[in-house]
């Protein structure tokens, strides 16, 4: 199973270093290529929570 990046091509970080497009942190984005599938899944889960908290659907 390969975990897909949630990147939607809207790459802009807010004041907390969270992308306003995919809701991953700058660290998650830069480390994505070396993350294990479990780490990617967790990053996506947390990003989805951030999106919901921001009133966005993910």
Beta strands, then each sheet from edge to edge (+ up, - down):
end
